[in-house]
Amino acid sequence: SARTSMAVTIISIVFYAVILWVQNLIRRQDKIFIGILSVVFLISIFGLAQFNNRFIPIFKAIESPEYLSKAPENTYQGETGVSARYHLWHYAVDVIKRSPLSGVGIGDVKDKLIEEYQNKNYTQGITNKMNPHNQYLHTGVALGIIGIVLLLLVLLFPLFSAIKKRQWIYALFIIIIMLNCITESVLERQAGILFFTFFNSLFATQSEEKRKDT
């Protein structure tokens, strides 16, 4: 039921369906069925999201940006995932501004963030020792702008290479990782690192083998 997972699922299905459709890899008799199935799926997803109120905070933030800034910072009451990320991202940027090039170091990320939460009286961040919930900002806090640039190169280089070679599943995999990195520190946990490195290595190896065959 996570918002990012829902959004990424929809984007992935639409992206891959369009690729298959454009390349005529879907049989004509199946196109109508797949189209109807996709519409039903999207309606179900959005219906479920509305039922669980998962996207309402986002809609409120879009309609009234002050909704985020007015969200309580020093108490759990009223704090949503959207408003929490607003504060976490804002404080992470403040830490990056103090060490923009090299960052604070990989081992000092948590300490520096908690120090920032204490300065801003952000109780939820202090109690839960929260990371920025954004891989790009997390890398920026640890390694500065240089680290962010390197992270983007690690993601964008294989993405452009996969698109150039028309390896759409590989390209979609990178897109999924990049989108999830917006709302989670994906590469800061063992599960995220293993998932990314395994599949990225697998796809890259297949790409190299195909290049040699041609």
Secondary structure, DSSP 8 states (H G I E B T S, - for coil): --HHHHHHHHHHHHHHHHHHHHTT-S-HHHHHHHHHHHHHHHHHHHHHHHHTTSSHHHHHHHH-THHHHTS-SSSSTT--HHHHHHHHHHHHHHHHHHSTTT-S-GGGHHHHHHHHHHHTT-HHHHHHT---S-HHHHHHHHHHHHHHHHHHHHHHHHHHHHHHTT-HHHHHHHHHHHHHHHHS-GGGSHHHHHHHHHHHHHHHHHHHHHHHH-
